Amino acid sequence: MGKRDGLVSLLKEFFDVFALKYTDMLGLDTNIVVYMLFLIDGCKPVKQKLRRMRLDILTKVKEEVKKQWDARFIEVVKYP
C-alpha cells in the first residue's frame, strides 16, 4: 500500500471527523478556533496599492467569502 492509498484509507475511516462545508463547523468552541491579530500600540497601518485580479478569480474569491460569511465563520472587526 502506497502513501496515497494509506491517506485515502485514513480519511475514509475517520470521515465523520472532517467538515466538508463551513456550515458543518457550527458550534466550534471560539476559545480554541478564533484567530486575532494583535497590533502594536502606536503603529500606523501600511496602505498598499490596489491589487487587480482576473474576473474569474475575483468571482471565486467573492463566492468563498460569502460562504464563510453566511456560515458565520468570519466577521468584520474594527481595530481601534
Backbone as XML, in Angstrom:
<?xml version="1.0"?>
<chain id="A" units="angstrom">
  <residue number="1" name="MET">
    <atom name="N" x="0.859" y="-1.183" z="0.000"/>
    <atom name="CA" x="0.000" y="0.000" z="0.000"/>
    <atom name="C" x="0.897" y="1.236" z="0.000"/>
  </residue>
  <residue number="2" name="GLY">
    <atom name="N" x="0.628" y="2.140" z="-0.944"/>
    <atom name="CA" x="1.409" y="3.361" z="-1.051"/>
    <atom name="C" x="0.954" y="4.413" z="-0.056"/>
  </residue>
  <residue number="3" name="LYS">
    <atom name="N" x="1.718" y="5.491" z="-0.002"/>
    <atom name="CA" x="1.414" y="6.583" z="0.911"/>
    <atom name="C" x="0.031" y="7.188" z="0.614"/>
  </residue>
  <residue number="4" name="ARG">
    <atom name="N" x="-0.255" y="7.384" z="-0.667"/>
    <atom name="CA" x="-1.539" y="7.969" z="-1.071"/>
    <atom name="C" x="-2.696" y="7.066" z="-0.660"/>
  </residue>
  <residue number="5" name="ASP">
    <atom name="N" x="-2.559" y="5.777" z="-0.911"/>
    <atom name="CA" x="-3.612" y="4.821" z="-0.535"/>
    <atom name="C" x="-3.843" y="4.824" z="0.975"/>
  </residue>
  <residue number="6" name="GLY">
    <atom name="N" x="-2.750" y="4.928" z="1.721"/>
    <atom name="CA" x="-2.857" y="4.972" z="3.182"/>
    <atom name="C" x="-3.619" y="6.198" z="3.660"/>
  </residue>
  <residue number="7" name="LEU">
    <atom name="N" x="-3.347" y="7.354" z="3.021"/>
    <atom name="CA" x="-4.058" y="8.578" z="3.395"/>
    <atom name="C" x="-5.531" y="8.505" z="3.034"/>
  </residue>
  <residue number="8" name="VAL">
    <atom name="N" x="-5.826" y="7.978" z="1.863"/>
    <atom name="CA" x="-7.225" y="7.829" z="1.449"/>
    <atom name="C" x="-7.952" y="6.910" z="2.415"/>
  </residue>
  <residue number="9" name="SER">
    <atom name="N" x="-7.311" y="5.833" z="2.797"/>
    <atom name="CA" x="-7.899" y="4.892" z="3.743"/>
    <atom name="C" x="-8.165" y="5.560" z="5.093"/>
  </residue>
  <residue number="10" name="LEU">
    <atom name="N" x="-7.206" y="6.366" z="5.554"/>
    <atom name="CA" x="-7.348" y="7.075" z="6.831"/>
    <atom name="C" x="-8.509" y="8.066" z="6.770"/>
  </residue>
  <residue number="11" name="LEU">
    <atom name="N" x="-8.605" y="8.814" z="5.672"/>
    <atom name="CA" x="-9.699" y="9.768" z="5.516"/>
    <atom name="C" x="-11.054" y="9.075" z="5.488"/>
  </residue>
  <residue number="12" name="LYS">
    <atom name="N" x="-11.131" y="7.932" z="4.828"/>
    <atom name="CA" x="-12.391" y="7.187" z="4.787"/>
    <atom name="C" x="-12.761" y="6.648" z="6.162"/>
  </residue>
  <residue number="13" name="GLU">
    <atom name="N" x="-11.755" y="6.188" z="6.900"/>
    <atom name="CA" x="-12.000" y="5.624" z="8.229"/>
    <atom name="C" x="-12.534" y="6.685" z="9.195"/>
  </residue>
  <residue number="14" name="PHE">
    <atom name="N" x="-11.995" y="7.910" z="9.100"/>
    <atom name="CA" x="-12.381" y="8.982" z="10.017"/>
    <atom name="C" x="-13.190" y="10.068" z="9.309"/>
  </residue>
  <residue number="15" name="PHE">
    <atom name="N" x="-14.025" y="9.672" z="8.357"/>
    <atom name="CA" x="-14.825" y="10.594" z="7.566"/>
    <atom name="C" x="-15.663" y="11.526" z="8.430"/>
  </residue>
  <residue number="16" name="ASP">
    <atom name="N" x="-16.191" y="11.022" z="9.538"/>
    <atom name="CA" x="-17.079" y="11.811" z="10.386"/>
    <atom name="C" x="-16.356" y="12.912" z="11.155"/>
  </residue>
  <residue number="17" name="VAL">
    <atom name="N" x="-15.041" y="12.914" z="11.161"/>
    <atom name="CA" x="-14.256" y="13.912" z="11.886"/>
    <atom name="C" x="-14.046" y="15.182" z="11.058"/>
  </residue>
  <residue number="18" name="PHE">
    <atom name="N" x="-14.069" y="15.064" z="9.747"/>
    <atom name="CA" x="-13.758" y="16.182" z="8.861"/>
    <atom name="C" x="-15.019" y="16.902" z="8.412"/>
  </residue>
  <residue number="19" name="ALA">
    <atom name="N" x="-14.916" y="18.225" z="8.320"/>
    <atom name="CA" x="-16.024" y="19.033" z="7.826"/>
    <atom name="C" x="-15.843" y="19.254" z="6.332"/>
  </residue>
  <residue number="20" name="LEU">
    <atom name="N" x="-16.919" y="19.106" z="5.593"/>
    <atom name="CA" x="-16.859" y="19.310" z="4.154"/>
    <atom name="C" x="-17.324" y="20.707" z="3.760"/>
  </residue>
  <residue number="21" name="LYS">
    <atom name="N" x="-18.098" y="21.352" z="4.628"/>
    <atom name="CA" x="-18.611" y="22.695" z="4.360"/>
    <atom name="C" x="-18.455" y="23.525" z="5.621"/>
  </residue>
  <residue number="22" name="TYR">
    <atom name="N" x="-18.467" y="24.839" z="5.468"/>
    <atom name="CA" x="-18.367" y="25.720" z="6.633"/>
    <atom name="C" x="-19.555" y="25.531" z="7.561"/>
  </residue>
  <residue number="23" name="THR">
    <atom name="N" x="-20.712" y="25.239" z="6.987"/>
    <atom name="CA" x="-21.902" y="25.055" z="7.825"/>
    <atom name="C" x="-21.808" y="23.788" z="8.670"/>
  </residue>
  <residue number="24" name="ASP">
    <atom name="N" x="-20.891" y="22.886" z="8.323"/>
    <atom name="CA" x="-20.675" y="21.688" z="9.137"/>
    <atom name="C" x="-19.870" y="21.995" z="10.395"/>
  </residue>
  <residue number="25" name="MET">
    <atom name="N" x="-19.322" y="23.208" z="10.475"/>
    <atom name="CA" x="-18.446" y="23.560" z="11.591"/>
    <atom name="C" x="-19.128" y="24.449" z="12.620"/>
  </residue>
  <residue number="26" name="LEU">
    <atom name="N" x="-20.437" y="24.555" z="12.570"/>
    <atom name="CA" x="-21.144" y="25.366" z="13.546"/>
    <atom name="C" x="-20.948" y="24.780" z="14.939"/>
  </residue>
  <residue number="27" name="GLY">
    <atom name="N" x="-20.888" y="25.643" z="15.912"/>
    <atom name="CA" x="-20.752" y="25.183" z="17.282"/>
    <atom name="C" x="-19.320" y="24.961" z="17.725"/>
  </residue>
  <residue number="28" name="LEU">
    <atom name="N" x="-18.347" y="25.397" z="16.908"/>
    <atom name="CA" x="-16.959" y="25.277" z="17.323"/>
    <atom name="C" x="-16.710" y="26.164" z="18.537"/>
  </residue>
  <residue number="29" name="ASP">
    <atom name="N" x="-15.890" y="25.705" z="19.442"/>
    <atom name="CA" x="-15.563" y="26.485" z="20.631"/>
    <atom name="C" x="-14.645" y="27.630" z="20.224"/>
  </residue>
  <residue number="30" name="THR">
    <atom name="N" x="-15.145" y="28.867" z="20.325"/>
    <atom name="CA" x="-14.361" y="30.018" z="19.878"/>
    <atom name="C" x="-13.137" y="30.284" z="20.757"/>
  </residue>
  <residue number="31" name="ASN">
    <atom name="N" x="-13.058" y="29.642" z="21.897"/>
    <atom name="CA" x="-11.865" y="29.798" z="22.730"/>
    <atom name="C" x="-10.646" y="29.128" z="22.107"/>
  </residue>
  <residue number="32" name="ILE">
    <atom name="N" x="-10.879" y="28.191" z="21.199"/>
    <atom name="CA" x="-9.738" y="27.496" z="20.598"/>
    <atom name="C" x="-9.601" y="27.725" z="19.099"/>
  </residue>
  <residue number="33" name="VAL">
    <atom name="N" x="-10.617" y="28.277" z="18.446"/>
    <atom name="CA" x="-10.545" y="28.411" z="16.994"/>
    <atom name="C" x="-10.516" y="29.844" z="16.482"/>
  </residue>
  <residue number="34" name="VAL">
    <atom name="N" x="-10.654" y="30.827" z="17.336"/>
    <atom name="CA" x="-10.647" y="32.217" z="16.901"/>
    <atom name="C" x="-9.214" y="32.704" z="16.780"/>
  </residue>
  <residue number="35" name="TYR">
    <atom name="N" x="-8.931" y="33.395" z="15.688"/>
    <atom name="CA" x="-7.606" y="33.971" z="15.497"/>
    <atom name="C" x="-7.732" y="35.485" z="15.528"/>
  </residue>
  <residue number="36" name="MET">
    <atom name="N" x="-6.885" y="36.122" z="16.298"/>
    <atom name="CA" x="-6.913" y="37.572" z="16.390"/>
    <atom name="C" x="-5.537" y="38.116" z="16.046"/>
  </residue>
  <residue number="37" name="LEU">
    <atom name="N" x="-5.526" y="39.234" z="15.360"/>
    <atom name="CA" x="-4.277" y="39.926" z="15.075"/>
    <atom name="C" x="-4.042" y="40.945" z="16.182"/>
  </residue>
  <residue number="38" name="PHE">
    <atom name="N" x="-2.936" y="40.820" z="16.862"/>
    <atom name="CA" x="-2.604" y="41.770" z="17.904"/>
    <atom name="C" x="-1.671" y="42.820" z="17.311"/>
  </residue>
  <residue number="39" name="LEU">
    <atom name="N" x="-2.051" y="44.070" z="17.452"/>
    <atom name="CA" x="-1.295" y="45.165" z="16.880"/>
    <atom name="C" x="-0.498" y="45.878" z="17.958"/>
  </residue>
  <residue number="40" name="ILE">
    <atom name="N" x="0.613" y="46.426" z="17.568"/>
    <atom name="CA" x="1.457" y="47.172" z="18.496"/>
    <atom name="C" x="0.906" y="48.589" z="18.601"/>
  </residue>
  <residue number="41" name="ASP">
    <atom name="N" x="0.729" y="49.072" z="19.832"/>
    <atom name="CA" x="0.213" y="50.421" z="20.047"/>
    <atom name="C" x="1.102" y="51.443" z="19.351"/>
  </residue>
  <residue number="42" name="GLY">
    <atom name="N" x="0.465" y="52.390" z="18.694"/>
    <atom name="CA" x="1.201" y="53.465" z="18.047"/>
    <atom name="C" x="1.646" y="53.171" z="16.622"/>
  </residue>
  <residue number="43" name="CYS">
    <atom name="N" x="1.521" y="51.943" z="16.177"/>
    <atom name="CA" x="1.919" y="51.609" z="14.807"/>
    <atom name="C" x="0.810" y="52.023" z="13.842"/>
  </residue>
  <residue number="44" name="LYS">
    <atom name="N" x="1.211" y="52.683" z="12.772"/>
    <atom name="CA" x="0.246" y="53.093" z="11.761"/>
    <atom name="C" x="0.118" y="51.983" z="10.726"/>
  </residue>
  <residue number="45" name="PRO">
    <atom name="N" x="-1.102" y="51.709" z="10.274"/>
    <atom name="CA" x="-1.260" y="50.677" z="9.251"/>
    <atom name="C" x="-0.621" y="51.114" z="7.936"/>
  </residue>
  <residue number="46" name="VAL">
    <atom name="N" x="-0.119" y="50.144" z="7.206"/>
    <atom name="CA" x="0.503" y="50.408" z="5.916"/>
    <atom name="C" x="-0.557" y="50.256" z="4.839"/>
  </residue>
  <residue number="47" name="LYS">
    <atom name="N" x="-0.721" y="51.281" z="4.037"/>
    <atom name="CA" x="-1.694" y="51.225" z="2.952"/>
    <atom name="C" x="-0.989" y="50.700" z="1.709"/>
  </residue>
  <residue number="48" name="GLN">
    <atom name="N" x="-1.521" y="49.632" z="1.151"/>
    <atom name="CA" x="-0.927" y="49.030" z="-0.034"/>
    <atom name="C" x="-1.710" y="49.421" z="-1.276"/>
  </residue>
  <residue number="49" name="LYS">
    <atom name="N" x="-1.048" y="49.328" z="-2.417"/>
    <atom name="CA" x="-1.713" y="49.619" z="-3.680"/>
    <atom name="C" x="-2.799" y="48.581" z="-3.941"/>
  </residue>
  <residue number="50" name="LEU">
    <atom name="N" x="-3.821" y="48.996" z="-4.642"/>
    <atom name="CA" x="-4.891" y="48.098" z="-5.043"/>
    <atom name="C" x="-4.320" y="47.008" z="-5.945"/>
  </residue>
  <residue number="51" name="ARG">
    <atom name="N" x="-4.660" y="45.771" z="-5.662"/>
    <atom name="CA" x="-4.208" y="44.648" z="-6.485"/>
    <atom name="C" x="-5.369" y="44.170" z="-7.335"/>
  </residue>
  <residue number="52" name="ARG">
    <atom name="N" x="-5.177" y="44.190" z="-8.588"/>
    <atom name="CA" x="-6.234" y="43.758" z="-9.504"/>
    <atom name="C" x="-6.160" y="42.248" z="-9.694"/>
  </residue>
  <residue number="53" name="MET">
    <atom name="N" x="-7.344" y="41.633" z="-9.855"/>
    <atom name="CA" x="-7.433" y="40.191" z="-10.082"/>
    <atom name="C" x="-8.194" y="39.941" z="-11.369"/>
  </residue>
  <residue number="54" name="ARG">
    <atom name="N" x="-7.921" y="38.788" z="-11.927"/>
    <atom name="CA" x="-8.728" y="38.374" z="-13.076"/>
    <atom name="C" x="-10.164" y="38.186" z="-12.604"/>
  </residue>
  <residue number="55" name="LEU">
    <atom name="N" x="-11.107" y="38.478" z="-13.472"/>
    <atom name="CA" x="-12.526" y="38.425" z="-13.113"/>
    <atom name="C" x="-12.947" y="37.044" z="-12.622"/>
  </residue>
  <residue number="56" name="ASP">
    <atom name="N" x="-12.438" y="35.976" z="-13.254"/>
    <atom name="CA" x="-12.832" y="34.626" z="-12.821"/>
    <atom name="C" x="-12.336" y="34.317" z="-11.413"/>
  </residue>
  <residue number="57" name="ILE">
    <atom name="N" x="-11.144" y="34.782" z="-11.083"/>
    <atom name="CA" x="-10.599" y="34.550" z="-9.739"/>
    <atom name="C" x="-11.345" y="35.413" z="-8.725"/>
  </residue>
  <residue number="58" name="LEU">
    <atom name="N" x="-11.611" y="36.666" z="-9.075"/>
    <atom name="CA" x="-12.342" y="37.565" z="-8.186"/>
    <atom name="C" x="-13.724" y="37.000" z="-7.860"/>
  </residue>
  <residue number="59" name="THR">
    <atom name="N" x="-14.390" y="36.439" z="-8.836"/>
    <atom name="CA" x="-15.708" y="35.837" z="-8.627"/>
    <atom name="C" x="-15.620" y="34.671" z="-7.643"/>
  </residue>
  <residue number="60" name="LYS">
    <atom name="N" x="-14.600" y="33.826" z="-7.795"/>
    <atom name="CA" x="-14.426" y="32.696" z="-6.882"/>
    <atom name="C" x="-14.118" y="33.158" z="-5.464"/>
  </residue>
  <residue number="61" name="VAL">
    <atom name="N" x="-13.301" y="34.201" z="-5.337"/>
    <atom name="CA" x="-12.970" y="34.737" z="-4.014"/>
    <atom name="C" x="-14.233" y="35.280" z="-3.347"/>
  </residue>
  <residue number="62" name="LYS">
    <atom name="N" x="-15.035" y="36.022" z="-4.098"/>
    <atom name="CA" x="-16.271" y="36.567" z="-3.540"/>
    <atom name="C" x="-17.231" y="35.461" z="-3.110"/>
  </residue>
  <residue number="63" name="GLU">
    <atom name="N" x="-17.334" y="34.400" z="-3.901"/>
    <atom name="CA" x="-18.201" y="33.271" z="-3.539"/>
    <atom name="C" x="-17.720" y="32.615" z="-2.254"/>
  </residue>
  <residue number="64" name="GLU">
    <atom name="N" x="-16.419" y="32.441" z="-2.127"/>
    <atom name="CA" x="-15.852" y="31.799" z="-0.931"/>
    <atom name="C" x="-16.087" y="32.658" z="0.310"/>
  </residue>
  <residue number="65" name="VAL">
    <atom name="N" x="-15.861" y="33.950" z="0.189"/>
    <atom name="CA" x="-16.093" y="34.851" z="1.320"/>
    <atom name="C" x="-17.568" y="34.834" z="1.701"/>
  </residue>
  <residue number="66" name="LYS">
    <atom name="N" x="-18.469" y="34.827" z="0.717"/>
    <atom name="CA" x="-19.906" y="34.776" z="1.001"/>
    <atom name="C" x="-20.275" y="33.495" z="1.742"/>
  </residue>
  <residue number="67" name="LYS">
    <atom name="N" x="-19.696" y="32.359" z="1.323"/>
    <atom name="CA" x="-19.964" y="31.087" z="2.022"/>
    <atom name="C" x="-19.534" y="31.185" z="3.478"/>
  </residue>
  <residue number="68" name="GLN">
    <atom name="N" x="-18.343" y="31.727" z="3.715"/>
    <atom name="CA" x="-17.842" y="31.838" z="5.080"/>
    <atom name="C" x="-18.674" y="32.828" z="5.891"/>
  </residue>
  <residue number="69" name="TRP">
    <atom name="N" x="-19.093" y="33.931" z="5.262"/>
    <atom name="CA" x="-19.922" y="34.928" z="5.943"/>
    <atom name="C" x="-21.282" y="34.332" z="6.312"/>
  </residue>
  <residue number="70" name="ASP">
    <atom name="N" x="-21.916" y="33.651" z="5.366"/>
    <atom name="CA" x="-23.230" y="33.056" z="5.604"/>
    <atom name="C" x="-23.189" y="32.005" z="6.706"/>
  </residue>
  <residue number="71" name="ALA">
    <atom name="N" x="-22.083" y="31.301" z="6.823"/>
    <atom name="CA" x="-21.939" y="30.282" z="7.856"/>
    <atom name="C" x="-21.487" y="30.882" z="9.191"/>
  </residue>
  <residue number="72" name="ARG">
    <atom name="N" x="-21.363" y="32.228" z="9.230"/>
    <atom name="CA" x="-20.900" y="32.937" z="10.425"/>
    <atom name="C" x="-19.511" y="32.455" z="10.834"/>
  </residue>
  <residue number="73" name="PHE">
    <atom name="N" x="-18.726" y="32.102" z="9.830"/>
    <atom name="CA" x="-17.376" y="31.602" z="10.050"/>
    <atom name="C" x="-16.375" y="32.756" z="10.132"/>
  </residue>
  <residue number="74" name="ILE">
    <atom name="N" x="-16.732" y="33.892" z="9.518"/>
    <atom name="CA" x="-15.901" y="35.090" z="9.583"/>
    <atom name="C" x="-16.777" y="36.270" z="9.984"/>
  </residue>
  <residue number="75" name="GLU">
    <atom name="N" x="-16.152" y="37.318" z="10.491"/>
    <atom name="CA" x="-16.878" y="38.516" z="10.850"/>
    <atom name="C" x="-15.974" y="39.722" z="10.650"/>
  </residue>
  <residue number="76" name="VAL">
    <atom name="N" x="-16.591" y="40.871" z="10.480"/>
    <atom name="CA" x="-15.856" y="42.122" z="10.325"/>
    <atom name="C" x="-15.458" y="42.621" z="11.704"/>
  </residue>
  <residue number="77" name="VAL">
    <atom name="N" x="-14.204" y="43.011" z="11.842"/>
    <atom name="CA" x="-13.708" y="43.508" z="13.112"/>
    <atom name="C" x="-13.008" y="44.835" z="12.836"/>
  </residue>
  <residue number="78" name="LYS">
    <atom name="N" x="-13.275" y="45.814" z="13.663"/>
    <atom name="CA" x="-12.591" y="47.108" z="13.546"/>
    <atom name="C" x="-11.620" y="47.244" z="14.707"/>
  </residue>
  <residue number="79" name="TYR">
    <atom name="N" x="-10.376" y="47.458" z="14.377"/>
    <atom name="CA" x="-9.375" y="47.663" z="15.423"/>
    <atom name="C" x="-9.309" y="49.148" z="15.755"/>
  </residue>
  <residue number="80" name="PRO">
    <atom name="N" x="-9.156" y="49.468" z="17.035"/>
    <atom name="CA" x="-9.064" y="50.897" z="17.411"/>
    <atom name="C" x="-7.761" y="51.503" z="16.921"/>
  </residue>
</chain>
